[in-house]
Amino acid sequence: MSDTQFAVTPSAAKRIALLASREAKPVMMRVAVLGGGCSGFQYNFSFEEARNDDDLVIERDGAAVLVDSTSLELLKGSELDYVEEMVGASFQVKNPNASSSCGCGNSFSV
C-alpha cells in the first residue's frame, strides 16, 4: 500500500507527535470510520499502543497514524489535517469520497 491512499499534513503530524509525547507509553493515532453520526458515517480518533495486521501505517515527522483496511476503503485519497480556528482547534479529514457532511464535520455520507 502506498501513502497516497491516506495522507497526513505536517500540521496534523506535529499535533499527533505532541499529544503522543504526553502519553506514558509510545502510541499511534488511529483514524477509523464508524457507522452512525448525523450523515451515516463518522470519523473516530483514538490513541493505541499496537497496530493490527490489516492496518496501514503512515509515519510523518515523528508521528504514526493507523488506518484499518475497512476504514481505508472510505478514506481513499483523504487527508488528515489539524486546523486551528477562532472557534477552536480540531483534527479534520478532507475526504473527496464524501458526498455530503454535517455541520460539525465529524460525519459524512458517500
Stockholm file with secondary structure:
# STOCKHOLM 1.0

chainA/1-110         MSDTQFAVTPSAAKRIALLASREAKPVMMRVAVLGGGCSGFQYNFSFEEARNDDDLVIERDGAAVLVDSTSLELLKGSELDYVEEMVGASFQVKNPNASSSCGCGNSFSV
#=GR chainA/1-110 SS CCGGGEEECHHHHHHHHHHHHTSSSCCEEEEEEEECSTTSEEEEEEEESSCCTTCEEEEETTEEEEECHHHHHHHTTEEEEEEEETTEEEEEEECTTCSEECTTSSEEEC
#=GC SS_cons         CCGGGEEECHHHHHHHHHHHHTSSSCCEEEEEEEECSTTSEEEEEEEESSCCTTCEEEEETTEEEEECHHHHHHHTTEEEEEEEETTEEEEEEECTTCSEECTTSSEEEC
//
